[in-house]
Amino acid sequence: MNGREANGDDGRRSGRRSKALKTAGLVLAGGLVLGVGTAAWAYWHLNDNIKSVDINSALGDNRPPRGVTTPAPSSSASPLPTGSLNILVLGSDSRTGEENQELGGGSSTGARSDTAMVVHVDAGRTEATVVSIPRDTLVTRPSCPLPSGGSTEVAYRTMFNSAYAIGGPVCAVKTVESLTDVRMDHYIEIDFSGFAKLVDALGGVTVTTDEDIDDEDSHLTLEAGTHHLDGTTALALARTRHGIGDGSDLGRIGLQQRLVKALLDQISATDLLADPARLYRVADAVTDSLTTDTGLDSLSGLTSLGQSLQGLTSDRVRTVTMPVVPAPSDPNRVVAQEPEAGELWESLR
């Protein structure tokens, strides 16, 4: 083989390698572009999922004072918030949409706050107290501004969950603040289908019940013991009241509090960062079902809140129910028990 022939072969091989490298580079570049595009679309989609209500503007300054917060050390390049926090979390029994109607039944019009919890996160954000407010509690519902203009009338000895039905999130927050004299820093609402999707995206939750449950209204039949529940069954458990105890809302609250801790345990046990597909499913389930105040109506806002709560595990969460007694006017309703209820709210200010 002469030198010219050898150089020709080398040249052809070099050309093939060059073309292969260019092709690989184009494929890699295309993949990166698609990846960035997909990530951008996913971020936009998740961000666009979140619905919000400008509660601060609607309520103005006639509210309990904000809690005193301690800023994070200035040496941190991107400090996460560490101050104490009060969040009103509502589970809405809205029948809006086909999925909610299938899960909740009933009329497709209107909605009520089926579950109400005041979540108080201590300074440092490693401990929390979750206070459930029975929806059958008789309260004084203050005058609330309406989205369409005007305001509602003050109502006395009316059921707590009527606030949401009459005036939506704004009236729910104002009623809670009137009842507790505690400023709600944030508002988070999740509907039927969203809760079920979240549980399914996490792979279910494990809950232990102390007694057999047979509730025709929630369509749940469950033997006493430990069960791993999918989203639909977990939602049925959260809505069960007639199949346990005396059939009151207090029995249901106990089940809901167990579910809160079960969800925290499942989130802690699931390495979402190692499974991007599941992480996206969880994020999509959460954002698609949420209504928040404007302080949390972005993916970055929710992410910051979530990151600040990373040290919060179920064993550091105390669940209690607002102390109540039967209402003198109606044995099927309850009223706040004083001074115990006032002392509880005082401890969260």
PANU-431869 format. One record per residue (C-alpha): x, y, z; residue in one letter. Coordinates in nm, 2 decimals, decimal comma, always signed. Layout:
% residues N
<site u="X" v="Y" w="Z" rest="A"/>
...
END
This chain:
% residues 349
<site u="+0,00" v="+0,00" w="+0,00" rest="M"/>
<site u="+0,15" v="+0,33" w="-0,10" rest="N"/>
<site u="+0,13" v="+0,65" w="+0,10" rest="G"/>
<site u="-0,14" v="+0,81" w="-0,11" rest="R"/>
<site u="-0,37" v="+0,51" w="-0,06" rest="E"/>
<site u="-0,31" v="+0,51" w="+0,32" rest="A"/>
<site u="-0,37" v="+0,88" w="+0,34" rest="N"/>
<site u="-0,70" v="+0,83" w="+0,14" rest="G"/>
<site u="-0,82" v="+0,56" w="+0,39" rest="D"/>
<site u="-0,72" v="+0,78" w="+0,68" rest="D"/>
<site u="-0,90" v="+1,07" w="+0,53" rest="G"/>
<site u="-1,22" v="+0,87" w="+0,47" rest="R"/>
<site u="-1,21" v="+0,74" w="+0,83" rest="R"/>
<site u="-1,14" v="+1,09" w="+0,96" rest="S"/>
<site u="-1,43" v="+1,22" w="+0,76" rest="G"/>
<site u="-1,66" v="+0,95" w="+0,89" rest="R"/>
<site u="-1,56" v="+1,02" w="+1,25" rest="R"/>
<site u="-1,61" v="+1,39" w="+1,19" rest="S"/>
<site u="-1,96" v="+1,33" w="+1,05" rest="K"/>
<site u="-2,04" v="+1,09" w="+1,33" rest="A"/>
<site u="-1,93" v="+1,34" w="+1,59" rest="L"/>
<site u="-2,13" v="+1,62" w="+1,42" rest="K"/>
<site u="-2,44" v="+1,39" w="+1,42" rest="T"/>
<site u="-2,39" v="+1,30" w="+1,78" rest="A"/>
<site u="-2,35" v="+1,67" w="+1,86" rest="G"/>
<site u="-2,67" v="+1,76" w="+1,68" rest="L"/>
<site u="-2,86" v="+1,48" w="+1,85" rest="V"/>
<site u="-2,72" v="+1,59" w="+2,19" rest="L"/>
<site u="-2,80" v="+1,95" w="+2,11" rest="A"/>
<site u="-3,15" v="+1,86" w="+2,00" rest="G"/>
<site u="-3,20" v="+1,65" w="+2,31" rest="G"/>
<site u="-3,09" v="+1,94" w="+2,53" rest="L"/>
<site u="-3,33" v="+2,18" w="+2,34" rest="V"/>
<site u="-3,61" v="+1,93" w="+2,38" rest="L"/>
<site u="-3,52" v="+1,88" w="+2,74" rest="G"/>
<site u="-3,52" v="+2,25" w="+2,82" rest="V"/>
<site u="-3,84" v="+2,30" w="+2,62" rest="G"/>
<site u="-4,01" v="+2,02" w="+2,81" rest="T"/>
<site u="-3,89" v="+2,15" w="+3,14" rest="A"/>
<site u="-4,01" v="+2,50" w="+3,04" rest="A"/>
<site u="-4,35" v="+2,36" w="+2,94" rest="W"/>
<site u="-4,37" v="+2,16" w="+3,26" rest="A"/>
<site u="-4,29" v="+2,46" w="+3,47" rest="Y"/>
<site u="-4,54" v="+2,68" w="+3,28" rest="W"/>
<site u="-4,81" v="+2,40" w="+3,31" rest="H"/>
<site u="-4,76" v="+2,35" w="+3,68" rest="L"/>
<site u="-4,75" v="+2,73" w="+3,74" rest="N"/>
<site u="-5,06" v="+2,78" w="+3,54" rest="D"/>
<site u="-5,24" v="+2,51" w="+3,73" rest="N"/>
<site u="-5,26" v="+2,71" w="+4,05" rest="I"/>
<site u="-5,57" v="+2,92" w="+4,12" rest="K"/>
<site u="-5,55" v="+3,20" w="+4,37" rest="S"/>
<site u="-5,76" v="+3,46" w="+4,56" rest="V"/>
<site u="-5,62" v="+3,80" w="+4,67" rest="D"/>
<site u="-5,73" v="+3,77" w="+5,03" rest="I"/>
<site u="-5,51" v="+4,04" w="+5,17" rest="N"/>
<site u="-5,65" v="+4,30" w="+4,94" rest="S"/>
<site u="-6,01" v="+4,19" w="+5,00" rest="A"/>
<site u="-5,98" v="+4,20" w="+5,38" rest="L"/>
<site u="-5,76" v="+4,51" w="+5,42" rest="G"/>
<site u="-5,60" v="+4,60" w="+5,75" rest="D"/>
<site u="-5,88" v="+4,52" w="+5,99" rest="N"/>
<site u="-5,73" v="+4,19" w="+6,09" rest="R"/>
<site u="-5,53" v="+4,04" w="+6,37" rest="P"/>
<site u="-5,16" v="+4,15" w="+6,37" rest="P"/>
<site u="-4,90" v="+3,94" w="+6,19" rest="R"/>
<site u="-4,68" v="+3,72" w="+6,40" rest="G"/>
<site u="-4,32" v="+3,84" w="+6,47" rest="V"/>
<site u="-4,07" v="+3,66" w="+6,25" rest="T"/>
<site u="-3,70" v="+3,62" w="+6,28" rest="T"/>
<site u="-3,50" v="+3,66" w="+5,96" rest="P"/>
<site u="-3,27" v="+3,39" w="+5,84" rest="A"/>
<site u="-2,89" v="+3,45" w="+5,89" rest="P"/>
<site u="-2,76" v="+3,70" w="+5,63" rest="S"/>
<site u="-2,47" v="+3,47" w="+5,55" rest="S"/>
<site u="-2,70" v="+3,23" w="+5,36" rest="S"/>
<site u="-2,68" v="+3,29" w="+4,98" rest="A"/>
<site u="-3,05" v="+3,20" w="+4,94" rest="S"/>
<site u="-3,21" v="+3,20" w="+5,28" rest="P"/>
<site u="-3,54" v="+3,01" w="+5,32" rest="L"/>
<site u="-3,80" v="+3,16" w="+5,55" rest="P"/>
<site u="-3,78" v="+3,04" w="+5,91" rest="T"/>
<site u="-4,04" v="+3,24" w="+6,09" rest="G"/>
<site u="-4,36" v="+3,10" w="+6,25" rest="S"/>
<site u="-4,65" v="+3,06" w="+6,02" rest="L"/>
<site u="-5,03" v="+3,01" w="+6,04" rest="N"/>
<site u="-5,20" v="+2,85" w="+5,73" rest="I"/>
<site u="-5,57" v="+2,79" w="+5,69" rest="L"/>
<site u="-5,61" v="+2,46" w="+5,50" rest="V"/>
<site u="-5,95" v="+2,38" w="+5,37" rest="L"/>
<site u="-6,07" v="+2,06" w="+5,20" rest="G"/>
<site u="-6,35" v="+2,17" w="+4,97" rest="S"/>
<site u="-6,64" v="+1,94" w="+4,88" rest="D"/>
<site u="-6,69" v="+2,12" w="+4,55" rest="S"/>
<site u="-6,89" v="+1,92" w="+4,30" rest="R"/>
<site u="-6,75" v="+2,13" w="+4,01" rest="T"/>
<site u="-6,61" v="+1,91" w="+3,73" rest="G"/>
<site u="-6,69" v="+1,55" w="+3,64" rest="E"/>
<site u="-6,42" v="+1,40" w="+3,87" rest="E"/>
<site u="-6,54" v="+1,58" w="+4,18" rest="N"/>
<site u="-6,90" v="+1,48" w="+4,11" rest="Q"/>
<site u="-6,80" v="+1,12" w="+4,08" rest="E"/>
<site u="-6,60" v="+1,13" w="+4,40" rest="L"/>
<site u="-6,84" v="+1,35" w="+4,60" rest="G"/>
<site u="-7,18" v="+1,29" w="+4,45" rest="G"/>
<site u="-7,46" v="+1,53" w="+4,50" rest="G"/>
<site u="-7,54" v="+1,85" w="+4,32" rest="S"/>
<site u="-7,29" v="+2,01" w="+4,09" rest="S"/>
<site u="-7,36" v="+2,36" w="+4,23" rest="T"/>
<site u="-7,20" v="+2,52" w="+4,53" rest="G"/>
<site u="-6,93" v="+2,40" w="+4,77" rest="A"/>
<site u="-6,86" v="+2,38" w="+5,14" rest="R"/>
<site u="-6,55" v="+2,36" w="+5,35" rest="S"/>
<site u="-6,57" v="+1,99" w="+5,43" rest="D"/>
<site u="-6,24" v="+2,00" w="+5,63" rest="T"/>
<site u="-6,09" v="+2,30" w="+5,81" rest="A"/>
<site u="-5,75" v="+2,30" w="+5,98" rest="M"/>
<site u="-5,54" v="+2,58" w="+6,11" rest="V"/>
<site u="-5,17" v="+2,47" w="+6,07" rest="V"/>
<site u="-4,94" v="+2,66" w="+6,30" rest="H"/>
<site u="-4,57" v="+2,61" w="+6,21" rest="V"/>
<site u="-4,33" v="+2,71" w="+6,49" rest="D"/>
<site u="-4,03" v="+2,94" w="+6,44" rest="A"/>
<site u="-3,76" v="+2,73" w="+6,29" rest="G"/>
<site u="-4,02" v="+2,53" w="+6,10" rest="R"/>
<site u="-3,94" v="+2,19" w="+6,25" rest="T"/>
<site u="-4,25" v="+2,15" w="+6,46" rest="E"/>
<site u="-4,62" v="+2,22" w="+6,39" rest="A"/>
<site u="-4,96" v="+2,21" w="+6,55" rest="T"/>
<site u="-5,26" v="+2,12" w="+6,34" rest="V"/>
<site u="-5,59" v="+2,24" w="+6,49" rest="V"/>
<site u="-5,91" v="+2,10" w="+6,34" rest="S"/>
<site u="-6,23" v="+2,32" w="+6,35" rest="I"/>
<site u="-6,55" v="+2,11" w="+6,35" rest="P"/>
<site u="-6,76" v="+2,22" w="+6,06" rest="R"/>
<site u="-7,07" v="+2,18" w="+6,28" rest="D"/>
<site u="-6,94" v="+2,46" w="+6,51" rest="T"/>
<site u="-7,19" v="+2,74" w="+6,56" rest="L"/>
<site u="-7,01" v="+3,08" w="+6,52" rest="V"/>
<site u="-7,07" v="+3,44" w="+6,45" rest="T"/>
<site u="-6,99" v="+3,49" w="+6,09" rest="R"/>
<site u="-6,87" v="+3,84" w="+6,03" rest="P"/>
<site u="-6,97" v="+4,06" w="+5,73" rest="S"/>
<site u="-6,76" v="+3,95" w="+5,44" rest="C"/>
<site u="-6,68" v="+4,13" w="+5,11" rest="P"/>
<site u="-6,82" v="+3,95" w="+4,80" rest="L"/>
<site u="-6,63" v="+3,92" w="+4,47" rest="P"/>
<site u="-6,93" v="+4,07" w="+4,29" rest="S"/>
<site u="-6,93" v="+4,37" w="+4,51" rest="G"/>
<site u="-7,11" v="+4,45" w="+4,84" rest="G"/>
<site u="-7,08" v="+4,23" w="+5,14" rest="S"/>
<site u="-7,27" v="+3,97" w="+5,34" rest="T"/>
<site u="-7,46" v="+4,03" w="+5,66" rest="E"/>
<site u="-7,33" v="+3,94" w="+6,00" rest="V"/>
<site u="-7,48" v="+3,60" w="+6,10" rest="A"/>
<site u="-7,51" v="+3,47" w="+6,45" rest="Y"/>
<site u="-7,52" v="+3,11" w="+6,57" rest="R"/>
<site u="-7,46" v="+2,99" w="+6,22" rest="T"/>
<site u="-7,25" v="+2,68" w="+6,11" rest="M"/>
<site u="-6,88" v="+2,74" w="+6,06" rest="F"/>
<site u="-6,87" v="+2,59" w="+5,71" rest="N"/>
<site u="-7,14" v="+2,83" w="+5,59" rest="S"/>
<site u="-6,87" v="+3,10" w="+5,56" rest="A"/>
<site u="-6,71" v="+2,93" w="+5,26" rest="Y"/>
<site u="-7,04" v="+2,85" w="+5,10" rest="A"/>
<site u="-7,16" v="+3,21" w="+5,13" rest="I"/>
<site u="-6,84" v="+3,41" w="+5,07" rest="G"/>
<site u="-6,57" v="+3,17" w="+4,95" rest="G"/>
<site u="-6,21" v="+3,17" w="+5,07" rest="P"/>
<site u="-6,21" v="+3,54" w="+5,18" rest="V"/>
<site u="-6,51" v="+3,48" w="+5,41" rest="C"/>
<site u="-6,36" v="+3,15" w="+5,54" rest="A"/>
<site u="-6,04" v="+3,33" w="+5,64" rest="V"/>
<site u="-6,22" v="+3,62" w="+5,79" rest="K"/>
<site u="-6,45" v="+3,39" w="+6,00" rest="T"/>
<site u="-6,15" v="+3,19" w="+6,12" rest="V"/>
<site u="-5,96" v="+3,51" w="+6,22" rest="E"/>
<site u="-6,28" v="+3,63" w="+6,40" rest="S"/>
<site u="-6,31" v="+3,30" w="+6,58" rest="L"/>
<site u="-5,95" v="+3,27" w="+6,68" rest="T"/>
<site u="-5,80" v="+3,62" w="+6,68" rest="D"/>
<site u="-5,50" v="+3,46" w="+6,49" rest="V"/>
<site u="-5,38" v="+3,61" w="+6,17" rest="R"/>
<site u="-5,38" v="+3,36" w="+5,88" rest="M"/>
<site u="-5,06" v="+3,42" w="+5,68" rest="D"/>
<site u="-5,16" v="+3,19" w="+5,40" rest="H"/>
<site u="-5,46" v="+3,00" w="+5,26" rest="Y"/>
<site u="-5,46" v="+2,66" w="+5,09" rest="I"/>
<site u="-5,76" v="+2,48" w="+4,95" rest="E"/>
<site u="-5,77" v="+2,13" w="+4,79" rest="I"/>
<site u="-6,07" v="+1,97" w="+4,64" rest="D"/>
<site u="-6,19" v="+1,61" w="+4,63" rest="F"/>
<site u="-6,03" v="+1,49" w="+4,31" rest="S"/>
<site u="-5,70" v="+1,67" w="+4,39" rest="G"/>
<site u="-5,67" v="+1,49" w="+4,73" rest="F"/>
<site u="-5,73" v="+1,15" w="+4,56" rest="A"/>
<site u="-5,48" v="+1,22" w="+4,28" rest="K"/>
<site u="-5,22" v="+1,33" w="+4,53" rest="L"/>
<site u="-5,25" v="+1,01" w="+4,73" rest="V"/>
<site u="-5,23" v="+0,80" w="+4,41" rest="D"/>
<site u="-4,93" v="+0,99" w="+4,29" rest="A"/>
<site u="-4,75" v="+0,92" w="+4,62" rest="L"/>
<site u="-4,83" v="+0,55" w="+4,58" rest="G"/>
<site u="-5,10" v="+0,54" w="+4,84" rest="G"/>
<site u="-5,10" v="+0,59" w="+5,22" rest="V"/>
<site u="-5,08" v="+0,35" w="+5,51" rest="T"/>
<site u="-5,34" v="+0,41" w="+5,78" rest="V"/>
<site u="-5,44" v="+0,21" w="+6,09" rest="T"/>
<site u="-5,80" v="+0,22" w="+6,21" rest="T"/>
<site u="-5,91" v="+0,12" w="+6,56" rest="D"/>
<site u="-6,26" v="+0,00" w="+6,47" rest="E"/>
<site u="-6,45" v="-0,14" w="+6,18" rest="D"/>
<site u="-6,60" v="+0,12" w="+5,94" rest="I"/>
<site u="-6,92" v="+0,08" w="+5,75" rest="D"/>
<site u="-7,05" v="+0,41" w="+5,62" rest="D"/>
<site u="-7,31" v="+0,41" w="+5,34" rest="E"/>
<site u="-7,26" v="+0,78" w="+5,28" rest="D"/>
<site u="-6,89" v="+0,77" w="+5,21" rest="S"/>
<site u="-6,92" v="+0,42" w="+5,06" rest="H"/>
<site u="-6,64" v="+0,29" w="+5,28" rest="L"/>
<site u="-6,63" v="-0,06" w="+5,44" rest="T"/>
<site u="-6,30" v="-0,12" w="+5,62" rest="L"/>
<site u="-6,21" v="-0,37" w="+5,90" rest="E"/>
<site u="-6,01" v="-0,25" w="+6,20" rest="A"/>
<site u="-5,64" v="-0,27" w="+6,13" rest="G"/>
<site u="-5,37" v="-0,14" w="+5,91" rest="T"/>
<site u="-5,45" v="-0,07" w="+5,54" rest="H"/>
<site u="-5,26" v="+0,07" w="+5,25" rest="H"/>
<site u="-5,52" v="+0,30" w="+5,08" rest="L"/>
<site u="-5,54" v="+0,43" w="+4,72" rest="D"/>
<site u="-5,67" v="+0,78" w="+4,66" rest="G"/>
<site u="-6,04" v="+0,70" w="+4,63" rest="T"/>
<site u="-6,04" v="+0,50" w="+4,95" rest="T"/>
<site u="-5,83" v="+0,75" w="+5,14" rest="A"/>
<site u="-6,08" v="+1,02" w="+5,04" rest="L"/>
<site u="-6,37" v="+0,80" w="+5,15" rest="A"/>
<site u="-6,19" v="+0,76" w="+5,49" rest="L"/>
<site u="-6,15" v="+1,14" w="+5,52" rest="A"/>
<site u="-6,52" v="+1,19" w="+5,46" rest="R"/>
<site u="-6,65" v="+0,91" w="+5,69" rest="T"/>
<site u="-6,85" v="+1,01" w="+5,99" rest="R"/>
<site u="-7,16" v="+0,79" w="+6,02" rest="H"/>
<site u="-6,97" v="+0,46" w="+6,02" rest="G"/>
<site u="-6,77" v="+0,53" w="+6,33" rest="I"/>
<site u="-6,82" v="+0,64" w="+6,70" rest="G"/>
<site u="-7,13" v="+0,84" w="+6,76" rest="D"/>
<site u="-7,16" v="+0,95" w="+6,39" rest="G"/>
<site u="-7,05" v="+1,31" w="+6,47" rest="S"/>
<site u="-6,80" v="+1,53" w="+6,29" rest="D"/>
<site u="-6,55" v="+1,47" w="+6,58" rest="L"/>
<site u="-6,50" v="+1,11" w="+6,48" rest="G"/>
<site u="-6,43" v="+1,21" w="+6,12" rest="R"/>
<site u="-6,18" v="+1,47" w="+6,24" rest="I"/>
<site u="-5,98" v="+1,20" w="+6,41" rest="G"/>
<site u="-5,96" v="+1,00" w="+6,09" rest="L"/>
<site u="-5,85" v="+1,31" w="+5,90" rest="Q"/>
<site u="-5,58" v="+1,38" w="+6,14" rest="Q"/>
<site u="-5,44" v="+1,03" w="+6,10" rest="R"/>
<site u="-5,45" v="+1,09" w="+5,72" rest="L"/>
<site u="-5,24" v="+1,41" w="+5,76" rest="V"/>
<site u="-4,97" v="+1,22" w="+5,94" rest="K"/>
<site u="-4,99" v="+0,93" w="+5,70" rest="A"/>
<site u="-4,93" v="+1,17" w="+5,41" rest="L"/>
<site u="-4,63" v="+1,32" w="+5,58" rest="L"/>
<site u="-4,49" v="+0,97" w="+5,64" rest="D"/>
<site u="-4,55" v="+0,87" w="+5,28" rest="Q"/>
<site u="-4,38" v="+1,19" w="+5,15" rest="I"/>
<site u="-4,08" v="+1,13" w="+5,38" rest="S"/>
<site u="-4,05" v="+0,77" w="+5,26" rest="A"/>
<site u="-4,07" v="+0,86" w="+4,89" rest="T"/>
<site u="-3,75" v="+0,99" w="+4,73" rest="D"/>
<site u="-3,92" v="+1,21" w="+4,48" rest="L"/>
<site u="-3,60" v="+1,37" w="+4,35" rest="L"/>
<site u="-3,48" v="+1,02" w="+4,24" rest="A"/>
<site u="-3,80" v="+0,97" w="+4,04" rest="D"/>
<site u="-3,86" v="+1,27" w="+3,82" rest="P"/>
<site u="-4,17" v="+1,12" w="+3,66" rest="A"/>
<site u="-4,34" v="+1,06" w="+4,00" rest="R"/>
<site u="-4,22" v="+1,40" w="+4,12" rest="L"/>
<site u="-4,40" v="+1,56" w="+3,82" rest="Y"/>
<site u="-4,72" v="+1,35" w="+3,89" rest="R"/>
<site u="-4,72" v="+1,47" w="+4,25" rest="V"/>
<site u="-4,66" v="+1,83" w="+4,15" rest="A"/>
<site u="-4,93" v="+1,81" w="+3,88" rest="D"/>
<site u="-5,18" v="+1,66" w="+4,12" rest="A"/>
<site u="-5,11" v="+1,92" w="+4,39" rest="V"/>
<site u="-5,11" v="+2,23" w="+4,17" rest="T"/>
<site u="-5,41" v="+2,12" w="+3,96" rest="D"/>
<site u="-5,63" v="+2,10" w="+4,27" rest="S"/>
<site u="-5,51" v="+2,40" w="+4,47" rest="L"/>
<site u="-5,65" v="+2,74" w="+4,54" rest="T"/>
<site u="-5,42" v="+2,96" w="+4,74" rest="T"/>
<site u="-5,37" v="+3,32" w="+4,85" rest="D"/>
<site u="-5,16" v="+3,53" w="+4,62" rest="T"/>
<site u="-4,85" v="+3,48" w="+4,83" rest="G"/>
<site u="-4,85" v="+3,11" w="+4,73" rest="L"/>
<site u="-4,99" v="+3,13" w="+4,37" rest="D"/>
<site u="-4,67" v="+3,03" w="+4,19" rest="S"/>
<site u="-4,45" v="+2,72" w="+4,17" rest="L"/>
<site u="-4,16" v="+2,91" w="+4,32" rest="S"/>
<site u="-4,37" v="+3,03" w="+4,62" rest="G"/>
<site u="-4,50" v="+2,67" w="+4,69" rest="L"/>
<site u="-4,15" v="+2,53" w="+4,64" rest="T"/>
<site u="-4,00" v="+2,78" w="+4,88" rest="S"/>
<site u="-4,27" v="+2,69" w="+5,14" rest="L"/>
<site u="-4,21" v="+2,32" w="+5,09" rest="G"/>
<site u="-3,83" v="+2,35" w="+5,12" rest="Q"/>
<site u="-3,87" v="+2,55" w="+5,44" rest="S"/>
<site u="-4,07" v="+2,26" w="+5,59" rest="L"/>
<site u="-3,83" v="+1,98" w="+5,50" rest="Q"/>
<site u="-3,75" v="+1,92" w="+5,86" rest="G"/>
<site u="-4,11" v="+1,87" w="+5,95" rest="L"/>
<site u="-4,18" v="+1,50" w="+6,01" rest="T"/>
<site u="-4,50" v="+1,34" w="+6,14" rest="S"/>
<site u="-4,36" v="+1,28" w="+6,49" rest="D"/>
<site u="-4,31" v="+1,66" w="+6,51" rest="R"/>
<site u="-4,67" v="+1,74" w="+6,42" rest="V"/>
<site u="-4,93" v="+1,77" w="+6,70" rest="R"/>
<site u="-5,29" v="+1,72" w="+6,60" rest="T"/>
<site u="-5,57" v="+1,86" w="+6,81" rest="V"/>
<site u="-5,93" v="+1,96" w="+6,78" rest="T"/>
<site u="-6,06" v="+2,29" w="+6,89" rest="M"/>
<site u="-6,23" v="+2,22" w="+7,23" rest="P"/>
<site u="-6,61" v="+2,22" w="+7,19" rest="V"/>
<site u="-6,92" v="+2,13" w="+7,38" rest="V"/>
<site u="-7,27" v="+2,06" w="+7,26" rest="P"/>
<site u="-7,46" v="+2,38" w="+7,16" rest="A"/>
<site u="-7,74" v="+2,46" w="+7,41" rest="P"/>
<site u="-7,97" v="+2,55" w="+7,12" rest="S"/>
<site u="-7,91" v="+2,23" w="+6,92" rest="D"/>
<site u="-7,76" v="+1,90" w="+7,05" rest="P"/>
<site u="-7,65" v="+1,82" w="+6,69" rest="N"/>
<site u="-7,42" v="+2,13" w="+6,68" rest="R"/>
<site u="-7,12" v="+2,24" w="+6,90" rest="V"/>
<site u="-6,98" v="+2,56" w="+7,02" rest="V"/>
<site u="-6,63" v="+2,66" w="+7,13" rest="A"/>
<site u="-6,55" v="+2,55" w="+7,49" rest="Q"/>
<site u="-6,41" v="+2,83" w="+7,69" rest="E"/>
<site u="-6,17" v="+2,91" w="+7,83" rest="P"/>
<site u="-5,99" v="+2,61" w="+7,67" rest="E"/>
<site u="-6,05" v="+2,71" w="+7,31" rest="A"/>
<site u="-5,92" v="+3,07" w="+7,38" rest="G"/>
<site u="-5,61" v="+2,93" w="+7,55" rest="E"/>
<site u="-5,54" v="+2,71" w="+7,26" rest="L"/>
<site u="-5,56" v="+3,00" w="+7,01" rest="W"/>
<site u="-5,35" v="+3,22" w="+7,24" rest="E"/>
<site u="-5,07" v="+2,96" w="+7,23" rest="S"/>
<site u="-5,06" v="+3,00" w="+6,85" rest="L"/>
<site u="-5,02" v="+3,37" w="+6,83" rest="R"/>
END
